């Protein structure tokens, strides 16, 4: 069974945690379904629920794809030791939202890798 973690950072608000706490009930319910889907190692991480980014710059990253209340919700994550690390959540309104979120996430991930002596140091299991 995979474990799911949220990256926590004392210097800035954690977008995933705040996003999930303030999400509409229908979005929360769909996220709980996706969480169970991700935890089960028998499930293949592929569309329509999960998208793996194939370009070289983003090859470590995946996104959870939710559609709820006429809103497309995306949560970008990466895999570490067969565990899921949720990095960034946002509402997708147009194509540039994903591009901007990917750039932000790559920067966040690189910062995290550079400053963490213990890879599990800034992670909170959900």
C-alpha positions, 0 to 999 in steps of 0.5 A, a space after each residue: 500500500 502506497 503512503 500519501 504525504 503532503 509537503 509541508 513548509 514553514 516558510 510558505 503556506 502549503 497549497 495542498 493542505 489549504 486547498 483541501 481544507 477550503 474545498 467544496 464538499 464534492 471536491 473533498 469527496 472526489 479527492 478521498 476517492 482519488 486518495 484510495 485509488 493512489 494508495 492501492 498499488 494494484 492501480 495503474 497511474 494513468 489517465 483519466 485519473 492521473 496524468 504523467 508529464 512526459 517532457 524532460 523537464 517535468 518527467 518526475 511529476 504527475 497530476 491528479 485530475 478531478 472535475 467537480 462542480 464545473 471546476 477542474 482541480 489539479 494536484 501535482 505530485 511525484 513518487 518517492 520510494 513508491 510513495 506519493 508526495 503531493 506538492 501543489 494544488 490549483 484550479 485549472 481555468 486555462 492551459 497557462 495555469 498548468 504551465 505556471 503550476 508546473 514551473 512553480 512545482 519544479 522550483 519547489 521540488 528543487 528547493 526541497 531536495 536541496 535543503 532537506 537532509 532527511 527526505 521525510 523531514 518536511 512531509 506530513 502523512 494524510 
